[in-house]
């Protein structure tokens, strides 16, 4: 029948057409083909959705604001080799920079530039060792080059630079020194995001293998370390200072909450004597830190 002028003929939805095609009739062969195509495509979409769900980490935290390194470097970059990378970040080490505390936060870029000059000058490192730095106002700065979102191999913890990230608090936080709340909150937010990319629980533990006998553990020794650790957990040092180290349990708890994790049951920890909430996924295995030339900090 000819189509009436000015009227639109509504097409049946694709599922209805497929259903009609599947009915017995003169076009049985065509119906079988159409049904097979429809079933195959539906199954393929379901498989892709399931794969995407399984690939996505279960406990991601939002990325906090991070000031890029060109804001503090100010065109003062030295020639350096390309950045090195690991497959993921399985642990975070917290440091302090052992520098004065009474600074204006507006001066933080200048202080970081001074640290960079010392590490790449007198120490002959290829770049600043820390992956990130946090000032007392809670501003987070990108440190070592290579990409904020990537697992950049740092030079912050002798023997344990691989598959870890170093976060340095600007200042000196020895016993009795006040640690600003904005700083600890920022460290927690940064660690929650960075560890969440690999679905790592900040309250957990991970096995890391030392790559350097100058660390707290001889080269080749596998150590069980916190996934959010202080520098002194991996190296014989007072860093990150007794005052900041005392805040690490609270920083771990806040980071876990930011990842959407259920709070720990304190009784379970006391009964087992171990750290609750061990690292999930691939981080629960043994991790070998390959030797590299620029390792250290304090």
BELFEN-V252964 format. One record per helix or strand. SS is the DSSP state (H for helix, E for strand). FROM is the first residue (numbers start at 1). TO is the last residue. If there is no record, write none. Layout:
SS/FROM/TO ; SS/FROM/TO
This chain:
H/14/21 ; H/28/55 ; E/66/67 ; H/70/73 ; E/85/85 ; E/91/96 ; H/105/120 ; E/132/134 ; E/140/142 ; E/152/152 ; E/164/169 ; H/181/196 ; E/205/209 ; E/222/226 ; E/228/230 ; H/231/234 ; H/242/246 ; H/248/258 ; H/266/272 ; H/281/284 ; E/286/288
